[in-house]
Amino acid sequence: MDTGTHIVMGIALGGLAMADPVVASHPATATAVIAGTIIGSQIPDIDTVLKLRSNAIYIRHHRGATHSIPAVLLWPILLTAAIGFAFPSADLLHLWMWTFLAVFLHVFVDIFNSYGTQALRPISNRWVALGVINTFDPIIFGLHLVALMFWAFGSNPVWTMTILYLVLVFYYVVRFAVQGAVKHAVRNTIPGTTNIIVAPTIRFFEWRVAADTDRHHYVGRAYGRSINIYDKFEKLALPESNHLFQTALKDKNLSAFVSFSPLYRWEINEYGKIYEVRLIDLRYRSNDYYPFVAVAHLDENYKVVNSYTGWIFSEDKLRKKLDFSHN
């Protein structure tokens, strides 16, 4: 989820913590717990700083180690120690319990996005991405704001947040049902699909669609159960015997892209003495353009001259990145 949603989730969880008699009856503990739930709801995304190093490192590691099983266990301990130092009279056990719940909830809700997390590390490095909730969901964010407003105007925080979470559970169930209906409609529209990715958008009934058959990639949008196919590409096997292509795949930008993207197409282009290998993620079509790419330029000796991976919304900007990027 986005930062704003994680923040309101942390505050709401702090309200629910008032159901704990120890928290409700001890002001220092209550203050410490609210601080713990707010910070705990943010701390796994500390790996966002990796973007300062390079897009390749960010793509490969964001929502990785900081969202793993060991991290979910370690973050609450570190936060409890830090917040407990600031509030020495707070009950550390209950502070840890609610901080742990905040960290766990952050990682848990992230798996419902199409980006997903590596929440099962170190058991498995695979990305867990259920793809039913957009990174920013206005309904989820809005429901939290309404609940927090009721709390601010004097309603009981325990009952308010309990009702909020019950409504959210129902909302998630509905989202799974809608996603299932969209996938069923895709199968009816595109016979012989071998792989279907249905990703949410900010609009409730609108979904991104990317699908494979044995021979083609299909890209489109779903509006309810109506499927509109915008692009159809011939499905080409990866050229495993092509030395140029395999050399490009060893570049850190392209290898990071491959580690993250489950459905993409590839191109090899030649510009004078420069060869270009381009990987194009098919999940994020926007205004007739595919903005999430990985590109490597190689010279005639198959040496990588420059490369880039990330979000680019025009060819001009991509050329500038390739000309001046030293990632």
RODO-2510 file (C-alpha; in nm, 4 decimals, decimal comma):
residues 327
     n   res          X          Y          Z
     1     m     0,0000     0,0000     0,0000
     2     d     0,1003     0,3634    -0,0275
     3     t     0,2543     0,5602     0,2603
     4     g    -0,0637     0,7539     0,3417
     5     t    -0,2715     0,4382     0,3747
     6     h    -0,0102     0,2745     0,5968
     7     i    -0,0159     0,5824     0,8222
     8     v    -0,3947     0,5837     0,8692
     9     m    -0,3823     0,2079     0,9252
    10     g    -0,1285     0,2602     1,2027
    11     i    -0,3411     0,5267     1,3708
    12     a    -0,6535     0,3099     1,3445
    13     l    -0,4677     0,0176     1,4995
    14     g    -0,3666     0,2480     1,7838
    15     g    -0,7365     0,3127     1,8414
    16     l    -0,8124    -0,0580     1,8457
    17     a    -0,5348    -0,1023     2,1027
    18     m    -0,7612     0,0693     2,3542
    19     a    -0,9380    -0,2670     2,3780
    20     d    -0,6300    -0,3798     2,5724
    21     p    -0,6976    -0,2983     2,9429
    22     v    -0,3283    -0,2385     3,0106
    23     v    -0,3074     0,0163     2,7285
    24     a    -0,6383     0,1845     2,8105
    25     s    -0,5588     0,2251     3,1802
    26     h    -0,2000     0,3504     3,1489
    27     p    -0,1460     0,6834     2,9653
    28     a     0,2278     0,6318     2,9074
    29     t     0,1653     0,2870     2,7620
    30     a    -0,1178     0,4210     2,5451
    31     t     0,1042     0,6972     2,4047
    32     a     0,3890     0,4528     2,3447
    33     v     0,1578     0,2021     2,1745
    34     i     0,0117     0,4633     1,9386
    35     a     0,3666     0,5687     1,8490
    36     g     0,4550     0,2018     1,7990
    37     t     0,1591     0,1288     1,5719
    38     i     0,2220     0,4364     1,3569
    39     i     0,5976     0,3773     1,3210
    40     g     0,5507     0,0009     1,2946
    41     s     0,3074     0,0511     1,0090
    42     q     0,5821     0,2386     0,8193
    43     i     0,9123     0,0761     0,9116
    44     p     0,9163    -0,2115     0,6558
    45     d     0,9225     0,0474     0,3758
    46     i     1,2538     0,1874     0,4985
    47     d     1,4067     0,0042     0,2025
    48     t     1,2670     0,2813    -0,0193
    49     v     1,6036     0,4542     0,0375
    50     l     1,7532     0,1924    -0,1964
    51     k     1,6160     0,3981    -0,4842
    52     l     1,8899     0,6512    -0,4081
    53     r     2,1463     0,3917    -0,5140
    54     s     1,9881     0,2672    -0,8373
    55     n     1,6605     0,1489    -0,9836
    56     a     1,8036    -0,1999    -1,0302
    57     i     1,8820    -0,2384    -0,6606
    58     y     1,5458    -0,0893    -0,5651
    59     i     1,3462    -0,3191    -0,7962
    60     r     1,5327    -0,6288    -0,6838
    61     h     1,5167    -0,5580    -0,3090
    62     h     1,2152    -0,3331    -0,2347
    63     r     0,9632    -0,5262    -0,0236
    64     g     1,2227    -0,8003     0,0061
    65     a     1,4340    -0,8467     0,3192
    66     t     1,2542    -0,5695     0,5116
    67     h     0,9223    -0,7533     0,4612
    68     s     1,0580    -1,1015     0,5356
    69     i     0,9741    -1,3302     0,8268
    70     p     1,2941    -1,2389     1,0213
    71     a     1,2239    -0,8671     0,9654
    72     v     0,8665    -0,8976     1,0913
    73     l     1,0103    -1,0488     1,4101
    74     l     1,3016    -0,8048     1,4419
    75     w     1,1317    -0,4698     1,3721
    76     p     0,8979    -0,4853     1,6772
    77     i     1,1889    -0,5660     1,9085
    78     l     1,3935    -0,2705     1,7810
    79     l     1,0962    -0,0341     1,7954
    80     t     0,9962    -0,1521     2,1428
    81     a     1,3491    -0,0846     2,2666
    82     a     1,3588     0,2628     2,1097
    83     i     1,0082     0,3715     2,2108
    84     g     1,0467     0,2110     2,5544
    85     f     1,3558     0,4228     2,6084
    86     a     1,1480     0,7356     2,5347
    87     f     0,8613     0,6141     2,7590
    88     p     1,0376     0,4229     3,0406
    89     s     0,7165     0,3664     3,2396
    90     a     0,5332     0,2040     2,9462
    91     d     0,4491    -0,1651     2,9623
    92     l     0,7039    -0,3176     2,7234
    93     l     0,5202    -0,6446     2,6651
    94     h     0,2029    -0,4746     2,5471
    95     l     0,4030    -0,2195     2,3513
    96     w     0,5772    -0,5051     2,1707
    97     m     0,2493    -0,6893     2,1045
    98     w     0,0803    -0,3949     1,9333
    99     t     0,3944    -0,2884     1,7492
   100     f     0,4337    -0,6434     1,6204
   101     l     0,0733    -0,6376     1,4989
   102     a     0,1378    -0,3091     1,3144
   103     v     0,4462    -0,4480     1,1371
   104     f     0,2672    -0,7729     1,0525
   105     l    -0,0357    -0,5841     0,9190
   106     h     0,1862    -0,3723     0,6934
   107     v     0,3429    -0,6805     0,5319
   108     f     0,0101    -0,8656     0,5210
   109     v    -0,1801    -0,5943     0,3332
   110     d     0,1074    -0,5497     0,0869
   111     i     0,0637    -0,9038    -0,0459
   112     f    -0,2787    -0,8056    -0,1826
   113     n    -0,1199    -0,5555    -0,4267
   114     s    -0,0013    -0,6528    -0,7730
   115     y     0,3564    -0,5558    -0,6711
   116     g     0,3530    -0,7977    -0,3776
   117     t     0,6295    -0,8810    -0,1305
   118     q     0,8841    -1,1502    -0,0555
   119     a     0,7045    -1,2126     0,2725
   120     l     0,8014    -1,5812     0,2833
   121     r     1,1778    -1,5225     0,2920
   122     p     1,3929    -1,7084     0,3884
   123     i     1,1607    -2,0053     0,3265
   124     s     1,1007    -1,8898    -0,0314
   125     n     1,2212    -1,5947    -0,2393
   126     r     0,9158    -1,5932    -0,4639
   127     w     0,7031    -1,2801    -0,4812
   128     v     0,3636    -1,3121    -0,3150
   129     a     0,1277    -1,0816    -0,5051
   130     l    -0,2465    -1,1518    -0,4989
   131     g    -0,3325    -0,8499    -0,7136
   132     v    -0,6749    -0,7602    -0,5741
   133     i    -0,6049    -0,4181    -0,4182
   134     n    -0,4453    -0,1211    -0,5928
   135     t    -0,1391     0,0323    -0,4249
   136     f    -0,3622     0,3262    -0,3388
   137     d    -0,7230     0,2238    -0,2859
   138     p    -0,9475     0,5270    -0,2303
   139     i    -1,2159     0,3163    -0,0617
   140     i    -0,9755     0,1714     0,1962
   141     f    -0,8164     0,5097     0,2573
   142     g    -1,1542     0,6816     0,2770
   143     l    -1,2989     0,4284     0,5212
   144     h    -1,0016     0,4843     0,7508
   145     l    -1,0457     0,8611     0,7349
   146     v    -1,4147     0,8295     0,8236
   147     a    -1,3354     0,6030     1,1187
   148     l    -1,0623     0,8360     1,2433
   149     m    -1,2987     1,1337     1,2156
   150     f    -1,5585     0,9517     1,4275
   151     w    -1,2871     0,8802     1,6859
   152     a    -1,1743     1,2435     1,6798
   153     f    -1,5319     1,3562     1,7499
   154     g    -1,5621     1,1301     2,0515
   155     s    -1,6824     0,7891     1,9402
   156     n    -1,5486     0,4808     2,1169
   157     p    -1,2254     0,3896     1,9328
   158     v    -1,2602     0,0169     2,0001
   159     w    -1,6077    -0,0125     1,8516
   160     t    -1,5262     0,2306     1,5707
   161     m    -1,2167     0,0402     1,4590
   162     t    -1,3848    -0,2973     1,5040
   163     i    -1,6615    -0,1903     1,2659
   164     l    -1,3971    -0,0525     1,0284
   165     y    -1,2097    -0,3832     1,0155
   166     l    -1,5276    -0,5860     0,9666
   167     v    -1,6223    -0,3655     0,6713
   168     l    -1,2707    -0,4008     0,5292
   169     v    -1,2838    -0,7816     0,5537
   170     f    -1,6094    -0,7748     0,3567
   171     y    -1,4521    -0,5370     0,1028
   172     y    -1,1556    -0,7679     0,0476
   173     v    -1,3884    -1,0641    -0,0064
   174     v    -1,5785    -0,8617    -0,2674
   175     r    -1,2531    -0,7691    -0,4422
   176     f    -1,1556    -1,1360    -0,4696
   177     a    -1,4985    -1,2133    -0,6138
   178     v    -1,4688    -0,9348    -0,8732
   179     q    -1,1173    -1,0462    -0,9675
   180     g    -1,2413    -1,4027    -1,0134
   181     a    -1,5235    -1,2806    -1,2383
   182     v    -1,2765    -1,0809    -1,4490
   183     k    -1,0461    -1,3818    -1,4909
   184     h    -1,3429    -1,5930    -1,5970
   185     a    -1,4381    -1,3277    -1,8539
   186     v    -1,0790    -1,3225    -1,9862
   187     r    -1,0848    -1,7007    -2,0363
   188     n    -1,4085    -1,6682    -2,2307
   189     t    -1,2706    -1,3830    -2,4413
   190     i    -0,9281    -1,5384    -2,5091
   191     p    -0,9565    -1,9178    -2,5513
   192     g    -0,6527    -2,1231    -2,4544
   193     t    -0,5004    -1,8829    -2,2030
   194     t    -0,2032    -2,0303    -2,0186
   195     n    -0,1324    -1,7363    -1,7900
   196     i    -0,3616    -1,4523    -1,6801
   197     i    -0,2588    -1,1494    -1,4779
   198     v    -0,5460    -0,9282    -1,3637
   199     a    -0,4220    -0,6185    -1,1821
   200     p    -0,6398    -0,3625    -1,0019
   201     t    -0,6563     0,0064    -1,0845
   202     i    -0,7733     0,2991    -0,8745
   203     r    -1,1250     0,2434    -1,0157
   204     f    -1,3293    -0,0341    -0,8547
   205     f    -1,4595    -0,1987    -1,1741
   206     e    -1,1572    -0,1321    -1,3981
   207     w    -0,8718    -0,3845    -1,4122
   208     r    -0,5543    -0,4210    -1,6170
   209     v    -0,5382    -0,7467    -1,8086
   210     a    -0,2331    -0,9284    -1,9467
   211     a    -0,2663    -1,2841    -2,0734
   212     d    -0,0677    -1,5492    -2,2560
   213     t    -0,1638    -1,8240    -2,4942
   214     d     0,0807    -2,0643    -2,6566
   215     r     0,1315    -1,8243    -2,9473
   216     h     0,0479    -1,4708    -2,8331
   217     h     0,0589    -1,2096    -2,5566
   218     y    -0,2634    -1,0133    -2,5062
   219     v    -0,2955    -0,6803    -2,3242
   220     g    -0,6195    -0,5038    -2,2413
   221     r    -0,8562    -0,3677    -1,9790
   222     a    -1,1594    -0,5053    -1,8050
   223     y    -1,4578    -0,2838    -1,7305
   224     g    -1,6736    -0,5042    -1,5138
   225     r    -1,6975    -0,8265    -1,7154
   226     s    -1,6383    -0,6502    -2,0455
   227     i    -1,2886    -0,7256    -2,1770
   228     n    -1,1261    -0,4880    -2,4255
   229     i    -0,8080    -0,6179    -2,5894
   230     y    -0,5800    -0,3354    -2,7027
   231     d    -0,2624    -0,5151    -2,8125
   232     k    -0,1723    -0,8596    -2,9384
   233     f     0,1925    -0,9625    -2,9731
   234     e     0,3415    -1,2758    -3,1170
   235     k     0,4935    -1,4784    -2,8346
   236     l     0,8625    -1,5347    -2,8993
   237     a     1,0719    -1,7800    -2,7031
   238     l     1,3724    -1,6329    -2,5249
   239     p     1,6748    -1,6693    -2,7577
   240     e     1,8861    -1,8824    -2,5266
   241     s     2,1477    -1,9459    -2,7971
   242     n     2,1814    -1,5761    -2,8801
   243     h     2,5065    -1,4548    -2,7262
   244     l     2,4058    -1,0885    -2,7534
   245     f     2,0806    -1,1456    -2,5667
   246     q     2,2347    -1,3638    -2,2982
   247     t     2,5114    -1,1105    -2,2393
   248     a     2,2529    -0,8354    -2,1972
   249     l     2,0581    -1,0442    -1,9455
   250     k     2,3656    -1,0539    -1,7207
   251     d     2,3520    -0,6752    -1,6848
   252     k     2,2273    -0,5776    -1,3406
   253     n     1,9398    -0,3672    -1,4752
   254     l     1,8008    -0,6391    -1,6999
   255     s     1,8557    -0,9154    -1,4451
   256     a     1,6707    -0,7094    -1,1823
   257     f     1,3828    -0,6608    -1,4256
   258     v     1,3618    -1,0342    -1,5017
   259     s     1,3656    -1,1200    -1,1308
   260     f     1,0590    -0,9008    -1,0798
   261     s     0,8477    -0,9136    -1,3946
   262     p     0,6349    -1,2274    -1,4525
   263     l     0,5126    -1,1332    -1,8017
   264     y     0,7148    -0,9407    -2,0569
   265     r     0,8122    -0,9350    -2,4225
   266     w     1,1562    -0,8700    -2,5707
   267     e     1,3036    -0,6879    -2,8678
   268     i     1,6477    -0,6635    -3,0257
   269     n     1,7120    -0,3507    -3,2341
   270     e     2,0210    -0,2252    -3,4158
   271     y     2,1227     0,1403    -3,4353
   272     g     2,4417     0,1704    -3,6394
   273     k     2,7087    -0,0035    -3,4357
   274     i     2,4907    -0,0229    -3,1248
   275     y     2,2623    -0,3139    -3,0430
   276     e     1,9649    -0,2583    -2,8168
   277     v     1,8040    -0,5315    -2,6069
   278     r     1,4712    -0,4216    -2,4616
   279     l     1,2432    -0,6016    -2,2143
   280     i     0,8885    -0,4667    -2,1833
   281     d     0,6586    -0,5462    -1,8923
   282     l     0,3080    -0,6035    -2,0300
   283     r     0,1203    -0,5417    -1,7052
   284     y     0,1313    -0,1630    -1,7017
   285     r     0,0048    -0,0344    -2,0358
   286     s    -0,0782     0,3360    -2,0055
   287     n    -0,1913     0,5690    -2,2871
   288     d    -0,0747     0,3283    -2,5596
   289     y     0,2682     0,3016    -2,3942
   290     y     0,4426     0,0413    -2,1794
   291     p     0,6334     0,2474    -1,9219
   292     f     0,8072    -0,0261    -1,7203
   293     v     1,1079    -0,1446    -1,9201
   294     a     1,4659    -0,2619    -1,9064
   295     v     1,7007    -0,1589    -2,1867
   296     a     2,0666    -0,2354    -2,2527
   297     h     2,2867    -0,0938    -2,5286
   298     l     2,5792    -0,3106    -2,6385
   299     d     2,8630    -0,2320    -2,8770
   300     e     2,9717    -0,4502    -3,1685
   301     n     3,1851    -0,6570    -2,9278
   302     y     2,8733    -0,7289    -2,7199
   303     k     2,9946    -0,5177    -2,4318
   304     v     2,7227    -0,3331    -2,2401
   305     v     2,7702     0,0398    -2,3001
   306     n     2,4818     0,1589    -2,0828
   307     s     2,1545     0,0276    -1,9466
   308     y     1,8454     0,1294    -1,7555
   309     t     1,5433    -0,0177    -1,5867
   310     g     1,2443     0,1604    -1,4398
   311     w     0,9415     0,3688    -1,5300
   312     i     0,9730     0,5800    -1,8439
   313     f     0,6744     0,7432    -2,0152
   314     s     0,8364     0,8591    -2,3404
   315     e     1,1117     0,7490    -2,5758
   316     d     1,2865     1,0854    -2,5414
   317     k     1,3228     1,0435    -2,1657
   318     l     1,4440     0,6876    -2,2136
   319     r     1,7149     0,8051    -2,4540
   320     k     1,8282     1,0666    -2,2032
   321     k     1,8487     0,8021    -1,9312
   322     l     2,0558     0,5761    -2,1527
   323     d     2,2850     0,8583    -2,2594
   324     f     2,3572     0,9882    -1,9098
   325     s     2,2805     0,6991    -1,6713
   326     h     2,5771     0,5378    -1,5014
   327     n     2,3714     0,2821    -1,3084
***
